[in-house]
Amino acid sequence: MHNKTLVAVAVGLGLVALPGLSGCGSGDVKGSAADSRTVTLVSHDSWLVSKSVLRDFEKKSGYQVKVLKSGDAGQAVNKALLTKDNPQGDVFFGVDNTLLSRALDNGLFQSYEPKGSDQVLPQYRVDQGRHRVTPVDTGDICVNYDKAWFGEHKLTPPQSFADLAKPAYKNLLVTENAATSSPGLGFLLGSAAKFGGDHWQDYWKKLKANGVKIVDGWEQAYYQEFSGSSEGRKAGGDRPLVVSYASSPPAEVIYAKKRPGTAPTGVSQGTCFRQTEYAGLLSNAKNTKGGKAFLDFLLTKEFQEDMPLNMFVYPVRQGAAVPPDFTKYGPQAKDPETMPPATIAANRDQWVKSWTSLVLR
């Protein structure tokens, strides 16, 4: 998901050894007295919370929060799995529904049902029998378009997956590698949900023939290749279509030096895939009591209402308010593609292999 500077959330799918991980953690399960008052959060780089909100939690709970950012989402998940027997922290935030089964199947989390779980909207609840993960936020992976470019060329922006394969949009789309990127994988899963597990390959053959450009991750696609982002314009980006998020337009507006009256980018509503992010108490966490208190905090109304303008995501708690600017420029998709976690778990790795063979070779 986005943070204040639209940080990338590319997900590396391969569970490979990463340098610098041996020696993480001390092996002292009890820890020192000082450690017992410290809660360590392990997250991807997009974690962000208002200082006042975090201070309020620390004051009320008596715990100090230490944050370890571990690169993009895929790197963070991989590191957490490789160090699960002697974890770097107590709580992990940032595994999403595209990779959830990998974390659960490899025993990354222990069971805990946080206070406030009954307030989570039903559609985001998973693992109900064991409560190993807690839904924290949700958002939509969607194609974004450059309004100015389409206006200048007097061309209607695409509104569906099928539109993207039409000749009118040849050589206009850039997307991320499904094997190395969270939005790239989400876009692949969205196409599989739309066209079916037996027919998405035919769709991607059409996209390839229509000149889709593939790059490693979101940051490269959005900052360098996409003509509609402020950074992309400076970098000479020439692709007016990019796989990003429904929350990208409000981020462009809210953090513009001179706030425009309208967002410079739009969202093709018929290309969206619903993404949900989770947090959990790490197996073998040293401070389980503090970790549980922090998970409780993530479901409080205070934290849930703080997320939209920090991480550019929607809350999952019932009744949590969303700022008007966020809903104005980045409304949730009305009918996004979705996929049951079990279906993702059963097919993800093989689909990525097929996609790689089809599109990148």
FENFENJO-V263588 format. One record per pair of residues at least 4 apart in sequence whose ideal C-beta (glycine too) atoms are under 6 Angstrom apart, sorted by the first residue. I is the first residue (numbers start at 1). GAP is how many residues later the second one is. Records with the same first field share a line. If there is no record, write none. Layout:
I=GAP + GAP
This chain:
1=8 + 45 + 138 + 310 + 312
2=4 + 245 + 249 + 310
3=4 + 43 + 45 + 308
4=44
6=245
7=38 + 39
8=64 + 209 + 210 + 211
9=37 + 63 + 64 + 173
10=62 + 170 + 171 + 207 + 208
11=62 + 63 + 170 + 171
12=62 + 63 + 168
13=166 + 339
15=63
18=61
21=61 + 62
24=59 + 64
25=61 + 63
27=59
29=257
31=4 + 5 + 255
36=251
37=26
38=26 + 28
39=24 + 26 + 51 + 248 + 251 + 255
40=26 + 49 + 50
41=26 + 48 + 50
42=26 + 46 + 47 + 50
43=4 + 26 + 50 + 51
44=28 + 29 + 32 + 50
45=24
46=265
48=262 + 263
49=4 + 5
50=256
53=249 + 253
57=4 + 240
58=6
61=232
63=227
68=20 + 21
70=5 + 6 + 9
71=4 + 5
73=21 + 109
76=18
77=18 + 22
80=12 + 28
81=25 + 27
83=4 + 5
84=24 + 199
87=195 + 197
90=195 + 197 + 201
91=188 + 200 + 203
92=188 + 190
93=186
94=183
95=4 + 5 + 8 + 183
96=179 + 181
97=179
98=87 + 88
100=241
101=4 + 244
103=5
107=176
109=23 + 24 + 171
110=171 + 173
111=19 + 20 + 21
112=169 + 180
113=4 + 18
114=20 + 181 + 182 + 185
115=181
116=183
119=198 + 199
120=4 + 5 + 15 + 196
121=195 + 197
124=11 + 152 + 192
126=215
127=5 + 6
132=148
133=145 + 147
134=145 + 161
135=141 + 143 + 181
136=141 + 143 + 162
137=140 + 170 + 176
138=138 + 176 + 178
139=106 + 108 + 136 + 174 + 175
140=106 + 132 + 134 + 193 + 196
141=42 + 45 + 132 + 134
142=104 + 125 + 129 + 130
143=98 + 100 + 125 + 128
144=98 + 100 + 104 + 121 + 123
145=12 + 95 + 96 + 121
146=81 + 82 + 94
147=117 + 119
149=78 + 91
150=5 + 7
158=5 + 6 + 11 + 110
159=4 + 109 + 111
160=110
161=30 + 33 + 110
164=5 + 9
165=41 + 42 + 45
170=40 + 41
171=40
172=68 + 69
173=39 + 68
174=39 + 47 + 51 + 65 + 68
175=9 + 12 + 68
176=5 + 7 + 8 + 41 + 42 + 45
177=4 + 7 + 37 + 39
178=6 + 7 + 10 + 174 + 177
179=173 + 177
180=36
181=36 + 37
183=35 + 60
186=87 + 89
187=56
188=167
189=84 + 150
190=83 + 147
191=4 + 9 + 12
192=5 + 8
193=144 + 146
194=143
195=4 + 5 + 8
201=157
204=154 + 155
207=5
208=151
215=5 + 6
216=4
218=4
219=4
220=4
221=4 + 21
222=4 + 7 + 20 + 22
223=8 + 9
224=11 + 13
225=12 + 14
226=6 + 11 + 13 + 16
227=5 + 10 + 11 + 13
228=36 + 37
232=5
244=4
246=21 + 84 + 87
247=65 + 83
249=14 + 16 + 80 + 81
250=4 + 76 + 79 + 80
251=61
252=11 + 12 + 13
253=10 + 76
263=66
269=64
272=61 + 64
273=63 + 64
274=62 + 64
279=19
281=4 + 10
285=6
287=4
297=6
298=5
299=18
301=4 + 19
304=11 + 13 + 16
305=15 + 16
307=4 + 6 + 8
308=14 + 15 + 18
309=14
315=5
322=4 + 5
324=4
326=4
327=4
339=4 + 5
344=4
347=4
355=4
356=4
357=4
